[in-house]
């Protein structure tokens, strides 16, 4: 419909009916969905030869590319003209000289063939060309008489009927009936008046299809899906196997009866450029310079998956899941932490208990022989304090084993740092007392004034107190907390204690290393003192072992993840504690238990004099 359009001032144009020039994108986009039913994306395209065919192919190409459908070939097909004429008009065309019921056919015939039809009994003039009725419509130019079936003929046919139905409705209305009774002509009706009735037109076409208009004035199109069946006599017949209704609700827009389709080779053609379908766990990979349909199937990259065939790309699993071996679905990650049931956890627990028992046995030996010279010569209070602190250091390893929880994460590093500071401070105090005791034996030296419990207590309490202050600042500013690490290990989620502040953790280790270094230097300087004060030599070895363990700890700790990282720290705690225990106390236990004759005052005095 074209409202408010007039050819001239005398005639009123109610409607214009003709071929459609608008884009068919909506309909074509819906049609393309049928290619997805048998999974075709490598197809040939046939179009009629001529401008319309060329325009059809050029318009269709971008739409096909959008749907990832590629053209294997395009072929322009020549077509023979054929006539479309209702059977009731065939007698008129066969005998145009006697057109019963059609007053226009004779005049039209004279005009197009430039001849004259005379009534029966009339005498024609000599110069006039007589119409014989044998003239051929096929010889007429196409601009005079189009004998070919136009692509829009059916739509034009429906358009004419729609206008006729609208005129009938308008004439049947009360207002228009009154107008006609007063003698007004239908030609005075304006196109906008007819348009109001056109919106409500609804009728069935000659093909039995319902024709109606949407709110926007668009015809609701639908298409039949035809299966052309070839017969043994080389002929073929169309069989309707489905329908396409672009504006129907989802699920009802495309209906196909797959069982009714007859394929030429008894199976569905494989209309694809790539002869292999990409399975789950693979993705499509298009080589450079190839059509998007001509792809290879490439395995999903590591850490990704695809759970459907013909996947364009692989996806990442959720953080708590990972791809299976075939990368076609995700499975839940295992929770990873150092548990008591693990072989590594069980081994460390056994080692911790063994060292704890050994430490308690050494403490018991020293308590049982507290009145012997070798025990009295080594500052009993500091000895007992060192053994207790070593015992607690070994036992604090249990805070690192098992499922990390908020409380254990909060205190395990602080407990380890403070207890080891206490142990190293005890060793430092013993070394300082050895040096001062030797210096006090020289005449005129004031070192004797420093000997006693005040200095010892100051070292033993002051050094761990500094460490405790560092740990308190750490807990207040950035405390440790349980954390899930999804990315460090494949297939496992690490449940670990996040230390909160790495700088504070390194500050704790640095202070501990400072105490160990001071103790080592003091013991090294005192290594040549008389044997009656023989602890300096053993303390030197113990501090050497202690420093070696923790220097090795840092690079190893930073290069591991998960339970291995925790195991490295536990091993460092046990190894450094065992070094102190073995180097300082095993020689004394050897004398007490196996060489008791050396545990006497005369033996100590003899060693001092030598």
Beta strands, then each sheet from edge to edge (+ up, - down):
strand 1: 42-48
strand 2: 70-77
strand 3: 202-204
strand 4: 210-212
strand 5: 223-230
strand 6: 236-244
strand 7: 254-256
strand 8: 282-286
strand 9: 295-299
strand 10: 304-305
strand 11: 315-316
strand 12: 321-323
strand 13: 330-332
strand 14: 334-336
strand 15: 481-485
strand 16: 492-498
sheet 1: 1+ 2+
sheet 2: 3+ 4-
sheet 3: 5+ 6- 7+
sheet 4: 8+ 9-
sheet 5: 10+ 11-
sheet 6: 12+ 13-
sheet 7: 14+ 16+ 15-
end
